[in-house]
């Protein structure tokens, strides 16, 4: 749905859009996550965005050069990158909270042996790997590599 793009173009939060459209915040969140909205919800959003219901129903992968609310491939890639970064930070927060709780538990149960280091080390390796992948620090198998491999297998030279 293009609802998210239209909302971001106007610099509105989901809460502001919910208030302006008369819809609940949860409904706005569901629509932006790709769930099918009701016709009444689409009409409310179309009125707020001053567009048609048909424009709001366009899918991300549809390219219509006559409309300025379509999401380009570049925008789609950026949205996916931001989602990946958000996922990494969520993973990092979960790691920090869990490891702190494990150290507290370790101190309460058996303060003579600190076994929580093993969990911190193992999960920490996973966090580092997730960060390297998310932020593309070592982009060994990125788009350039893919392009070279495709051209190689097709027997073409770059």
Secondary structure, 3 states (H helix, E strand, C coil): CCHHHHHHHCCCCHHHHHHHHCCCHHHHHHHHCCCCCCHHHHHHHHHHHCCCHHHHCCCCCCCCCCCCCCCCHHHHHHHHHHHHHHHHHHHHHHHHHHHHHHHHHHHHHCCCCCCHHHHHHHHHHHHHHHHHHHCCCCCCCCHHHHHHHHHHHHCCCC
